[in-house]
Amino acid sequence: MIWKVFHIFETIRKKQTSIKMDLIYQLIENAKKHNVRIVLPEGNSERTLKAAHIILKEKIANLILLGNPDEIKFLASKYDADISNAEIINPQTSPKLKDYIETFMELRKEKCISYEEAEKLITDPIYFGPMMIYKGDADGEVSGAEHTTADTVRPALQIVKTQKGISIVSGAMIMVTQQKHLGYNGMFIFADVAISPNPTAQQLAEIAISSANTAKTILQVDEPRVALLSFSTKGSAKHPLVDKVIQAVNIAKNLRPDLKIDGELQADAALIDAVGQKKSPGSPVAGKANVLVFPDLQSGNIAYKLVERLGNAQAIGPVLQGLGAPINDLSRGCSVDDIVKLVAITVNQCINK
């Protein structure tokens, strides 16, 4: 083979015992137990095809590759990728194309979209994939190796829309640290780190709820403890930025009284039990948080990169939250490993949705 199977599987085979508790290993093993259908719209991408080889070999998911079958098969052979067990669909010649077009016209009827306009969009794999999910012909999607985040999110919002009670899409990063005494065995959900630059209080509350759901479905946390972060803890500072976080906490608690959500909390008060109980005594979250919700995109994005680089943590994601179906976005600089990991994560979202 002209390329190696990605390092996780090599490590698993060499160190079966030590890796048993690795998050990605657990997600992959869980994914193997289910026949989840994941559509990959970028079927002619080199990295996608190499990842598909691994995913199919390890039986992580049933794959649907979109694009011209002849081109995909030629490229797979060129890259030494065995995709013989994948389903390959050409959106332009699919027997379901007419139905998909008409469904899309109905979904976008307020825009008075014409048949020709709908056909142009739906024959694009980036739109065809979400429509497959909407119609029940696929369970989840991973895209973005060759497209922007907007290219992935826009069709998803137009077709599968957002979850009930959620109006905003956000991006969560799964952080795996070496501090096993913190968070959930050293693991955290950080959000929003990818999508919304300056969320309103309502949006911040919804991000908190979505992040709690991600903690349950991906980290398998029985009891998410969600901290809405600020530079103030329980009134230690007065500022409109603090007020927004306080308002978001109240909204989130009203929307989901079953969740453990608290704020405003400084980062140390959220993470360290002694600090948390001193600054916010009696809080069910302070000092015990495993989900950290940042007040804006700047702080969230900066924080996860600092923790990753200075704290030698593993950053996995981002995972898209709030959509009506498991659809995830890759970085255009992603590796083959990244695609395999995100497919495993998406499968687990499908299982637990």
N, C-alpha and C positions, 0 to 999 in steps of 0.2 A: 504493500500500500504506500502511496506517496504522501500520506499524512497519518498522524497518530490519532487513535481514539483518545478523547479528551482526558485530562489528568485525573478527574474524579474516579473514573472507572479503573484506571491503572492503580490508583491508591487503594480503592476498595479491594481489588484483587490481592494486593500485596499486604494490606493491613486490615483484614476483615474485622478483627476484634476492636481495634482502637477507633475505628470510624463509625461504629454502630450508632453513636449518638449524634453524628453529623446531621445537621438540618437537611441539607440537600439530599443526602443519602436516604433519610427517612421519607422525604417527599417523593423521591424516585421510587422507592420500594412500595409506597402506598399507591402511586400512580400505576404501577405494574398490575395491581390487583383489579383494575377497572378497565373497561374498554371505552375509553373516552376518545372522541373524534376531535382532533385539532386541525384547523385549516391554516395553512401557511400560504398567504397570497403571493409571496415573492419566490415562486417556484423555480425561477431561473437564476437565482442568486447562488454564487459559489458557496458562501457560508451556510445558507439555508440547506443546500443539498448535502453538504458534509454533515451538518447537524442532523438532518433527516436520516442519514445512514446510521448514526449512533442511536437515535431515538427508536428507530425500527428494530435495530439489532437488539437493543436492551428491552424492547417491548414497553416503552414508557407511555406511548400513545398510538392510536391509529391515526395516520396522517393523510391529509388531503392537500395535495400541491396544486396550485392554480397556475395556469399558463398553457402555452402550446406544448402538447405532449411530445412531439418529435424533438423540439428544442430542449425540453427538460431531460429527456432520455439521453440525448447526445451529450449534454453538459454533465449529467450524472456519470456517464461512462468516462468522460474526460477527467473528472475529478475522482474517479475510482470510488464512487458512492453507490452502494446497492440500495435502490429505492423500489425494488420489485414488489414490495408489499404495500407500497403507498398507492392511494387512489389519485389519479391525475385528471383534473377537469379543466377543459378550455372554456372559460366563460362565454366566449363568442359563439360557440357551437353547442352549448349545453341544452339539452331538451327542456330544461326548466327555465330557460332564459325569459320566455314570454311571460310566464307566471311571475317571475322575479321583477320584471319591468312593471307589470301592472300593480304588483304589491307596492313597489317603491312609489309609483304615481299616487296611490291611495295614501301612503304615509306622508307624502309631500304635497297633498292636494291644496293646502293653503298657499303654496307657492305657484300653483297653476302650471306645474311642470309638464311639458309635452312628452309624447311617447319617444320622440327622437332624442330629446334631452335625457330622459330616463335611460334609454338604451345605451347612450354614450357613457353614462356613469356606471351602470350595472355591469357592462362588459369589461370594466376596469376591475382587476382582481381585488383592489383595495375596497371597492364597494361590494363586489360579489361575495367576499368572505363574510362580512357581517350579515348580508342577506341570507346566506346559508344558515347561519346561526338563528336568525329570526324565524326562518321557516322550519327549523328543527332538523336540518340536514347536516349540521355540525354542532359541536358543543362549545367550542372556544376557539380563539384565534391568537396567533402571535405574529406580529408584523413590525416593520421599522428598520430592518437591516439596510434597506435601500430607500426608505421614505422618512419624512419628518414626522415628529409627534403629531402635528396638526393633520397630516395625511392619514394617520391611523385613527385619531380621535374624531375627526369630522364625520366620516361615514358612520362610525359607531353611534354617534349622537343622533344622526339623522334616521338611523334604522332601528337599533336596539334601545336607543334613548338612555335615560338614567333610571336607577332603581326607584321604586316607589318611596316617596318621602325624601328623596335626595335630588337636589337640583344642580350639583356641581361635581365635576370629575376632578379627582386629585391623584397625586402620585405618592405612594408610600415606599420607603426604603426599609428593607429588612436588615437590621444591623446585628451581626454576630460578634460579640466582644469576648475577651478573655476574662472578664469580670463576672464569674459565675454566680457571685453572691448578689448581683444586681439584676434588676429586670426579671425576665423569665429565663433562668439559667444563663444569664449573660446576654440574652437576646432581647431586641427591642423593635418596635415599629416606629419609624420617624416619618412624619407627614406635616404639611405637604412639601415635598422636595423637588417637584417637577412641573407643576401645571399652573397654579393660581398665584400671581405675584402679590396681590393684596386683598385677601378674602374679607368679606364683610363679616359681622358677628354671626349672622345666620349661616353663611357659608362655612365659617370656622367651626360652628357647632356640627354641621353636617360632615365636615372632614373628620372631626373627632369620632362621630358615630361610625363612619366608614372605616376608620382606622381600627376601631375596636373589632369590627367584623373581620378585618384582615388578620388581626391577631388570633382570632378564633380559627379561621379557615387555614391559615398558613402556619402559624406557630403552634397551633393546637392548644392555645391558652384557654383553660376553662373559665377563667375570670380576668378579663382584661382590666387593667387599672390605668385609666387615661388621664394624663396630666396636660392641661393647657398652659403652656409656658409663657413667661413674661420676665421683665426685669424687676418685677415686684412680687411679693408673696403676701397675700391677704391684707392688702392695703398699706404695705410698707412704703409704697410710692404712689403719688397721684399724677395721673396723666391720661389724656384721651386714649392713648394706645393701650393703657391698662384697662380702661373702662370697656374697650371693645372686647377684650379677653373675658372680663367678668360677665359681660352680657352674653357672650358665646357660651360660657359655662352654664348660665341659667337656662338658655334656650336648649342646650343639649340635654340637661337634666329633665326638662319638661318633655322633650321628645322621647327620651329613653330613660325613664326613671329606674329601669332595671340594671343599668350599667353603672359601674363605679367611675365617675368622672369628677374631677376637681380642678380648681384653679382660682385665681391666678397663682401660679407657683414658679419660683425660680428653679433653675435646673438642679442645683444642689438639694433644694427642698423636695424636689420630685424624686431624686435618686437615693439620697442618703437618709436612712431611717432616723438617726439621731438629729439631723438637721431638720428633717421634715416634721418630726414630732415637736421640736422646739418652736418652729415657725408656724406650724399649722397643726396644733395638737388635736388628736381625735380624727384626723382626716383618714379615710380609707385608702387614699391614693398617695399622699405625701410620704416619701421615703420608700415607696413600694411600686412606683410606676413602671409599667412595661410598654406603655404606648406614650410617646411624646409628640404632642401637637404644637407646632411652631406658629407664631402669630403671623408670619408672612413667608413668602418663598425665599427671600434673601437669607433669613436666619436659618431656615430649614436646610437649604442647600449647602450653606457654609458649614453648618454644624455637622452634617453627615460626612462631608469631605474631611473635616478636621478629625473627627473620631476615627474615620477610616485610615487616614495617613499618620496621625500622631499616636493614635491608640492602637494601631495595628489590628483594626477590626475588619471583618469581612462585610462588605456592603453588597446586598443582593437586590436587584431591581433596577429602576422603580417598577412597582406593581400598580397598575391603574385601579382606582377605586371609584365606586359610585355608578358605574355603567350597569345597564340592565342585563349584561351577559359578560362572562369572563373573556375580555379582549385586552391584550397587553402589548406594550410598545417597547421595542428595542432601541438602543442607541445605534446610530449609523456606524459608530466605531466598534460595535460589538464583536466579540469573538465567537467561534463555533461553540465553545463552552457556555457562553452567555445564552445562546439560543436554546441549548439543551436544558439549562437550568430554568429558563423562563417557561419553556413548554411544560416542565415538571410542575412548576408553580401553578400554571394555568390549569393543568389537569386537576390539581388539588382544589382549586377554586371551583371547578365544575362539579367535583364530587360533593363539596360541602355547601354549594350555593342554596 
